Amino acid sequence: MNLSVAVYDMANGREATTDADRAYVSASVVKVGVLAALLLRAQDADRWLTPEEEGLAAAMIERSDNDAATALRAAAGGVAALDEAHARLGLTRTEGAAAWGLTRTTARDQLTLLRAVFDDGTASPLDARSRRYVADLMERVVPGQDWGVSAAAGGSGDRALKNGWLPRTDSGLWVVHSVGRAGGCLMAVLSDGHPTLEAGIALVEEAAVRRVGRVA
């Protein structure tokens, strides 16, 4: 089993990481990057998302709809455009794949993306409207998919997140990730090698709570 964590406290500027440069397949956490890529493409064209794109974006982030993710990655320009958007956002070790869920990424890169969305002190190619839009969707993740970094919010409900989970066909073991904001902390918890989804969720939540204590 592998576990990587990157946490940033926006109030005091402190960061704590554990094995943050290990690469994992992204599973559905890449959907935040897909949305960011779509928004950057719209910004470049001096437009906002169409109603159809907004509907797909809500389905992709709030319910983790895979068909929506496939459609929006294509609308954003495909694999190459997603890689380009990640680079613009400061991600240096994230690489797209033909299947978006097999994009390779790291906890450090996911924290960089989170800061580009949530941290007002971080320069971001996303404009204020785009940042707020991504954050709003991540705050509305449906019940049943709101596990993970939300555990570090202490039951306050002050959280915004996107999770990813994927059983690997070669081993049967699970990839389980959670990225987002819990209170004033941004965090990315990536892991793989779990025997069950439930075991992965438990470990991710434990790690989120433990690491927040290190930056407070």
Summary of the structure (lengths in Angstrom):
residues: 216
radius of gyration: 15.7
end to end distance: 27.1
largest distance: 46.7
contacts: 791
relative contact order: 0.21
helix: 48%
strand: 20%
